[in-house]
Amino acid sequence: MEYNNHHVNIGDTRLYVSERGSGYPLIVLHGGPGFDHHSFGDYLDPLGDQFRLILVDQRSQGLSDKAPLETWSLSQMAADVVSLADALALEKYAVLGHSYGSLVTLQNAVDFPGKAAQSIISSGFPGTSYLAHVEENLAKYEPEELRQKVADSWAREAVVQTPEEFADLWNDQITFHFKDAYDPIIDEFKKRTAGEVLSPDVIRHFAADEYGGIDVEDKLGVVTQPALVLAGRYDRVCSVPASQAIAAGIPNAELVIFENSAHMTFVEENQAYLDTVRKFLNKHM
């Protein structure tokens, strides 16, 4: 599949996007924060037979231009989605965000109801109170021989300085986000996401501020577009109850739980994930 990689001017900065496929536009927002569009590797590419996939390096991340520090916020990144769609002259489009990208997608849906015709919230939560269980999950993480390394990686997010340190941090933490710490799919994921440009200043900034401090649970009723909420049964960060709260709060939402996944649903159950996203978009286009 051919990739069309380019910068898009959204007013106060430029976002780097990687486009592939054709058809109905689907804006795709990566996790982190501090990662880039490579986080998805080629796992979503099969959707390109029907959808124009627009994978975004979010504000000040990846190959996007560095914007002023005071603009590094969840609300601004949610507004960036609207600005990007306008700059690309998208009349109707969907947004899919995973992990931190799901928080941006959710904030976008609350702040700009109906701007996106469909919103897909993949492994997210509606408020920082839903992160309270992470420390407990770190403390009891199995296998025990990886527990301290994983716990230390979380602490390093607030102090990481270089891309190399960020890469080491992520390598130490990655097993926490998969159901099985020794699943060969993890090494395959690393190969398929090679080339990522990491932004340690961004993860450091957000780690010190509750990862954007999302707080929208009591505002979800304003969302007018159909929403698809995706969760992994074994997710140790973005829990099933968090996704259930999102789905319960949005008037036209459906929840799908992947029973054999942790946080990395689009990797661990790739075909089921693709089928679910495709079915939802076809239902609501």
C-alpha positions as CSV (number, residue, x, y, z in Angstrom):
1,M,0.0,0.0,0.0
2,E,1.3,3.4,-0.9
3,Y,1.6,6.1,1.8
4,N,1.2,9.8,1.2
5,N,3.2,11.5,4.0
6,H,3.0,15.2,4.3
7,H,2.6,18.2,6.6
8,V,-0.8,20.0,7.0
9,N,-1.0,23.6,8.2
10,I,-3.7,23.9,10.8
11,G,-3.1,27.6,11.7
12,D,-0.7,27.9,14.6
13,T,1.3,24.8,13.7
14,R,1.7,22.0,11.2
15,L,0.7,18.4,11.8
16,Y,2.5,15.5,10.0
17,V,0.1,13.0,8.5
18,S,0.5,9.6,6.8
19,E,-2.4,8.8,4.5
20,R,-3.1,5.5,3.0
21,G,-6.2,4.0,1.2
22,S,-9.2,5.8,-0.2
23,G,-12.8,6.3,0.5
24,Y,-14.6,7.6,3.6
25,P,-12.1,9.6,5.7
26,L,-11.0,8.1,9.1
27,I,-8.7,10.3,11.2
28,V,-6.5,8.1,13.4
29,L,-4.9,9.4,16.6
30,H,-2.0,7.6,18.3
31,G,-1.3,6.9,21.9
32,G,1.4,8.0,24.3
33,P,1.5,10.8,24.6
34,G,4.8,11.2,23.0
35,F,4.5,8.5,20.3
36,D,3.6,9.1,16.6
37,H,1.6,7.5,13.9
38,H,4.0,4.5,13.7
39,S,2.3,3.2,16.8
40,F,-0.3,1.7,14.5
41,G,2.3,0.1,12.2
42,D,0.4,-1.4,9.3
43,Y,-2.3,-3.0,11.5
44,L,-5.1,-0.8,10.3
45,D,-4.0,-0.8,6.6
46,P,-6.6,-3.5,5.5
47,L,-9.3,-0.8,6.1
48,G,-7.7,1.2,3.3
49,D,-9.7,-0.8,0.8
50,Q,-12.8,1.2,1.9
51,F,-11.5,4.1,4.0
52,R,-9.0,7.0,3.6
53,L,-6.9,6.5,6.6
54,I,-5.3,9.7,7.9
55,L,-2.8,8.8,10.6
56,V,-1.7,11.9,12.5
57,D,1.4,12.8,14.5
58,Q,-0.4,14.9,17.1
59,R,0.7,18.4,18.2
60,S,4.5,18.6,18.8
61,Q,4.9,14.9,18.4
62,G,6.6,12.8,15.8
63,L,7.4,14.8,12.7
64,S,4.8,17.5,13.4
65,D,6.3,21.0,14.1
66,K,7.0,21.9,17.6
67,A,4.3,24.2,18.9
68,P,4.5,26.5,22.0
69,L,4.5,24.6,25.3
70,E,1.4,26.5,26.5
71,T,-0.6,24.8,23.7
72,W,0.3,21.3,24.8
73,S,-3.1,20.3,26.3
74,L,-5.8,17.7,25.8
75,S,-8.3,20.4,24.8
76,Q,-6.0,21.9,22.2
77,M,-5.3,18.5,20.6
78,A,-9.0,17.9,20.5
79,A,-9.5,21.2,18.7
80,D,-6.6,20.3,16.3
81,V,-8.8,17.4,15.0
82,V,-11.4,20.0,13.8
83,S,-8.7,22.2,12.4
84,L,-7.1,19.3,10.5
85,A,-10.4,18.2,9.0
86,D,-11.0,21.8,7.9
87,A,-7.5,22.1,6.4
88,L,-8.1,18.8,4.5
89,A,-11.6,20.0,3.4
90,L,-13.2,16.9,4.9
91,E,-17.0,17.4,4.8
92,K,-17.8,14.2,6.7
93,Y,-15.3,12.0,8.6
94,A,-14.8,9.7,11.5
95,V,-12.2,9.8,14.3
96,L,-10.5,6.8,15.9
97,G,-8.2,7.3,18.8
98,H,-6.3,4.6,20.8
99,S,-5.0,5.0,24.4
100,Y,-4.0,8.7,24.8
101,G,-5.5,9.2,21.3
102,S,-8.8,7.9,22.7
103,L,-8.8,10.7,25.3
104,V,-8.3,13.3,22.5
105,T,-11.1,11.6,20.5
106,L,-13.4,11.7,23.6
107,Q,-12.6,15.3,24.4
108,N,-13.2,16.2,20.8
109,A,-16.6,14.6,20.8
110,V,-17.6,16.5,24.0
111,D,-16.2,19.9,22.9
112,F,-17.4,19.7,19.3
113,P,-20.5,17.5,19.2
114,G,-21.3,16.3,15.7
115,K,-18.2,17.7,14.1
116,A,-17.0,14.1,13.6
117,A,-19.7,12.0,12.1
118,Q,-18.6,9.0,14.2
119,S,-16.1,8.6,17.1
120,I,-14.3,5.5,18.0
121,I,-12.8,5.4,21.5
122,S,-10.3,2.6,21.7
123,S,-8.9,1.8,25.2
124,G,-9.8,5.0,27.0
125,F,-11.3,6.4,30.2
126,P,-13.6,9.4,30.9
127,G,-11.9,10.7,34.0
128,T,-8.5,10.4,35.8
129,S,-10.2,8.6,38.7
130,Y,-10.2,5.6,36.5
131,L,-6.4,5.4,36.7
132,A,-6.5,4.7,40.4
133,H,-6.2,1.0,39.8
134,V,-2.9,1.2,37.8
135,E,-0.7,1.2,40.9
136,E,-2.5,-1.9,42.2
137,N,-2.0,-3.6,38.9
138,L,1.6,-2.7,38.9
139,A,2.1,-4.1,42.4
140,K,0.6,-7.4,41.5
141,Y,1.8,-7.7,37.9
142,E,2.8,-11.1,36.7
143,P,5.3,-12.4,35.7
144,E,7.0,-11.3,38.9
145,E,10.4,-11.2,37.3
146,L,9.3,-8.3,35.2
147,R,7.3,-6.4,37.9
148,Q,10.0,-4.0,39.1
149,K,11.2,-3.2,35.6
150,V,7.7,-2.3,34.5
151,A,7.0,-0.3,37.7
152,D,10.2,1.7,37.2
153,S,9.3,2.5,33.6
154,W,6.2,4.3,34.8
155,A,8.1,6.4,37.2
156,R,10.6,7.3,34.5
157,E,7.9,8.9,32.3
158,A,8.0,12.1,34.4
159,V,11.8,12.5,34.1
160,V,12.7,11.0,30.7
161,Q,15.0,13.4,28.7
162,T,16.1,11.8,25.4
163,P,14.4,9.7,22.7
164,E,16.8,6.9,23.6
165,E,15.7,7.0,27.2
166,F,12.1,7.0,26.0
167,A,12.7,4.0,23.8
168,D,14.3,2.1,26.7
169,L,11.4,3.1,29.0
170,W,8.8,1.8,26.4
171,N,10.7,-1.4,25.9
172,D,10.6,-2.1,29.6
173,Q,6.9,-1.2,29.9
174,I,5.5,-2.8,26.8
175,T,4.7,-6.2,28.3
176,F,2.3,-4.6,30.8
177,H,0.1,-3.6,27.8
178,F,-0.3,-7.1,26.4
179,K,-2.3,-10.0,27.9
180,D,0.7,-12.3,27.8
181,A,4.1,-10.9,28.6
182,Y,5.8,-13.5,26.6
183,D,3.6,-13.5,23.5
184,P,5.7,-13.6,20.3
185,I,3.3,-11.0,18.9
186,I,5.1,-8.4,21.0
187,D,8.3,-8.8,19.0
188,E,6.3,-8.7,15.8
189,F,4.7,-5.5,17.0
190,K,8.1,-3.9,17.6
191,K,9.2,-4.8,14.0
192,R,6.0,-3.5,12.5
193,T,6.1,-0.2,14.4
194,A,9.8,0.5,13.7
195,G,10.7,4.1,12.7
196,E,8.7,5.8,15.4
197,V,9.9,9.3,16.4
198,L,9.5,9.6,20.1
199,S,9.0,12.9,22.0
200,P,10.3,12.7,25.5
201,D,9.4,16.3,26.3
202,V,5.8,15.6,25.6
203,I,5.4,12.4,27.7
204,R,7.3,14.2,30.5
205,H,5.0,17.2,30.3
206,F,1.8,15.1,30.4
207,A,3.0,12.6,33.0
208,A,3.3,15.5,35.4
209,D,-0.3,16.5,34.8
210,E,-2.4,13.4,34.9
211,Y,-2.0,12.7,31.2
212,G,-4.1,15.7,30.3
213,G,-6.5,15.5,33.2
214,I,-9.5,14.4,31.2
215,D,-12.8,14.9,33.1
216,V,-15.8,14.5,30.9
217,E,-17.9,11.7,32.5
218,D,-20.7,14.1,33.4
219,K,-20.6,15.8,30.0
220,L,-20.9,12.7,27.8
221,G,-24.6,13.3,27.2
222,V,-23.8,16.2,24.8
223,V,-22.2,13.9,22.3
224,T,-24.6,13.6,19.3
225,Q,-22.7,11.3,16.9
226,P,-22.6,7.5,17.1
227,A,-19.7,6.3,19.2
228,L,-18.0,2.9,19.3
229,V,-16.2,2.2,22.6
230,L,-13.5,-0.6,22.4
231,A,-11.9,-2.3,25.4
232,G,-9.6,-5.2,26.2
233,R,-10.8,-7.5,28.9
234,Y,-7.4,-7.7,30.5
235,D,-6.4,-4.0,30.1
236,R,-4.4,-3.0,33.1
237,V,-4.6,0.7,32.4
238,C,-7.8,1.6,30.6
239,S,-10.2,-0.8,32.4
240,V,-13.4,-2.3,31.2
241,P,-15.4,-0.3,33.8
242,A,-14.0,2.9,32.3
243,S,-15.2,1.9,28.9
244,Q,-18.5,0.9,30.3
245,A,-18.9,4.4,31.8
246,I,-18.1,6.0,28.5
247,A,-20.6,3.8,26.6
248,A,-23.3,4.4,29.3
249,G,-22.8,8.2,29.1
250,I,-23.0,8.7,25.3
251,P,-26.5,8.5,24.0
252,N,-25.8,6.6,20.8
253,A,-22.9,4.4,21.8
254,E,-22.0,0.7,21.6
255,L,-19.4,-1.1,23.6
256,V,-17.3,-4.0,22.3
257,I,-15.0,-5.9,24.7
258,F,-12.2,-8.0,23.2
259,E,-12.0,-11.0,25.4
260,N,-8.4,-12.1,24.6
261,S,-6.7,-8.7,24.7
262,A,-5.2,-6.3,27.2
263,H,-4.4,-2.7,26.1
264,M,-3.3,-3.4,22.6
265,T,-6.6,-4.6,21.1
266,F,-5.8,-3.7,17.5
267,V,-2.7,-5.9,17.7
268,E,-3.8,-8.8,19.9
269,E,-7.1,-9.4,18.1
270,N,-6.4,-7.6,14.9
271,Q,-8.9,-9.2,12.6
272,A,-11.7,-8.9,15.1
273,Y,-10.8,-5.2,15.7
274,L,-10.8,-4.4,12.0
275,D,-14.1,-6.2,11.5
276,T,-15.7,-4.3,14.4
277,V,-14.5,-0.9,13.2
278,R,-15.6,-1.6,9.6
279,K,-19.0,-2.8,10.7
280,F,-19.6,0.2,12.9
281,L,-18.5,2.7,10.2
282,N,-20.6,1.0,7.5
283,K,-23.6,1.0,9.8
284,H,-23.4,4.8,10.5
285,M,-22.0,6.3,7.3
